[in-house]
Amino acid sequence: MNQDEAHQLILDEGLGPDGVVVLLRMGDDPGPERMARIIAATRVVFEELRGAEAVDRRLAYALYGLACYCESEVVSWAGRGHSWRRALTDRELPALLTAVESVFSGECGDLTSDA
């Protein structure tokens, strides 16, 4: 995946009407393949922005949405008795949160583990 594809995927998934944020808000599981692509895109963006002083505002907002809203929706639905796939809650979501944090901090979290 190249940088342009990674940016577009993050924008679509974080801000788009058919993105993973909306999907989770509806209580639907995005599936392991989709989560893996989002995490991979975030890793590409991390490498691209390593050492950068600024992040594009729309990209930053999409990344924020992926980290903040995805987690809060999963927690909210779980609190209402919804059962999520173990890989989503135990591996994929934490990997996404770490990848987004790495983009903002400029420091590589554990981006080596597969989701």
SVG drawing of the C-alpha trace seen along z (x, -y; Angstrom):
<svg xmlns="http://www.w3.org/2000/svg" viewBox="-28 -21 40 35">
<polyline fill="none" stroke="black" stroke-width="0.4" points="0.0,0.0 1.4,-3.4 1.0,-6.7 -1.9,-8.0 -3.8,-4.7 -3.1,-4.7 -4.3,-8.3 -7.5,-7.6 -8.2,-4.5 -7.8,-6.2 -10.0,-9.1 -12.7,-6.8 -12.7,-4.5 -12.4,-7.3 -14.7,-9.9 -16.8,-8.2 -20.4,-7.2 -19.5,-3.6 -16.3,-3.7 -15.5,-1.4 -16.4,-4.1 -20.0,-4.1 -20.0,-0.3 -19.0,0.1 -21.5,-2.6 -24.2,-0.3 -22.8,2.7 -21.4,4.4 -18.0,6.2 -15.7,4.9 -14.0,8.2 -10.3,9.1 -9.3,8.3 -10.7,4.8 -9.1,4.1 -5.8,5.5 -5.9,3.0 -6.7,0.1 -3.8,1.0 -1.5,1.4 -2.5,-2.0 -1.8,-3.6 1.7,-2.0 2.3,-3.4 1.3,-6.9 3.5,-6.5 6.5,-5.8 5.7,-8.7 5.3,-11.2 8.2,-10.0 10.0,-13.2 7.3,-15.5 6.3,-18.5 2.7,-18.6 -0.1,-16.3 -2.8,-17.3 -5.9,-18.3 -8.4,-16.0 -6.0,-13.1 -5.5,-13.8 -9.3,-14.0 -9.8,-10.6 -7.0,-9.0 -8.6,-10.5 -11.9,-9.0 -10.4,-5.6 -8.8,-5.6 -11.4,-7.3 -14.7,-6.4 -13.9,-2.8 -12.8,-2.1 -15.8,-3.9 -18.3,-2.1 -16.9,1.3 -16.9,0.5 -20.4,-0.9 -21.9,2.0 -20.1,4.5 -21.7,2.7 -25.1,3.4 -24.3,7.1 -23.1,7.2 -20.5,9.9 -17.5,9.0 -15.0,11.2 -12.1,11.9 -9.5,11.0 -11.2,7.6 -11.1,6.7 -7.8,8.4 -5.6,7.8 -7.0,5.6 -8.4,2.7 -5.3,2.4 -3.0,2.6 -5.0,-0.2 -4.8,-2.4 -1.1,-1.8 -0.6,-2.6 -2.6,-5.8 -0.7,-6.8 2.6,-6.2 1.6,-8.5 0.9,-11.3 3.8,-10.7 6.3,-10.1 7.6,-7.1 7.1,-3.6 4.9,-1.6 4.6,2.1 3.9,1.8 5.6,5.1 2.8,7.4 0.2,8.5 -3.4,7.8"/>
</svg>
